[in-house]
Amino acid sequence: MDVANVSTVSEFVLLGLSNSWELRMFSFIVFSMFYVATMVGNSLIVITVIANSHLHSPMYFLLTNLSIIDMSLASFATPKMITDYLTGHRTISFDGCITQIFFLHLFTGTEIILLMAMSFDRYIAICKPLHYTSIISPRVCAALVVASWVVGVMHSMSQVIFALTLPFCGPNEVDSFFCDLPVVFQLACVDTYVLGLFMISTSGIIALSCFILLFSSYVVVLVSIKHHASRGSSKALSTCTAHFIVVFMFFGPCIFIYMWPLSSFLVDKILSVFYTIFTPILNPVIYTLRNQEVKTAMRKLKKRILKISKIAINLRNSLLLWE
């Protein structure tokens, strides 16, 4: 590089999704609703799985971790965007921008590996049911979750180290509502062609390869289900269909953004909203509304909470009468 690797830009301006006041208020309302629904829905899944012993299985253990990652993915940038819509303050410090890049790639990288782990779990459960308990043990599940976070950290560190080597000496307007390499690297004082190739090789190809592996595994599973027409097979088909919907909705935008880093900013904005705001809410919607076991466990949890609340109210009334 001919330019010294020293950034003179101390902050970036996040242009957001639109300059229109009406669209900004509309986005504020919609994104606030989605964010609250995401946090409540995923928290409910986590609490339900922990509180119900019948859900202490590898599949629900992985689902709980997916809910935690989805809450994290929804929180790395959305709260700031919602706040910025109200205050009109759209700047972010250089360190804050780098932090957003780190957490974005941490959570997306971790979720990619976790989705692969969930695919592996369903493959063993359907294609090798007799060996399921010996292959998918609690220790193996814990190892898969730890591995997903380790891979996520390694991937995000590589992106952050790369971003820190870029010299920023002029433009500081990020045409998005959060910082990510495809939009930030175009502000650097270097040739963006080489940087685009770097992103394609490190993020785009990795995401595409993982998606192909996942797609292939689900094809094998669906073919196996087709040869076993039964009630259990119907349930397995429903579960795998739900998994694949999540996989497709998550990987599609990621692959497009990183395989075509110089594509339209408008398209990138829409896709960014999709996998950071809309996709995290798919987890509670798909896995709870389509899963009878989870719905039954939630009803039991609701009855237990209402019972405890009733006891607490009666106890409080008794204490008031005693006084």
Salt bridges, closest charged atoms under 4 A:
ASP84 OD2 - LYS80 NZ 3.28
ASP121 OD2 - ARG122 NH2 2.76
ASP175 OD1 - LYS269 NZ 2.79
ASP180 OD1 - HIS105 NE2 3.04
GLU293 OE2 - LYS235 NZ 3.45
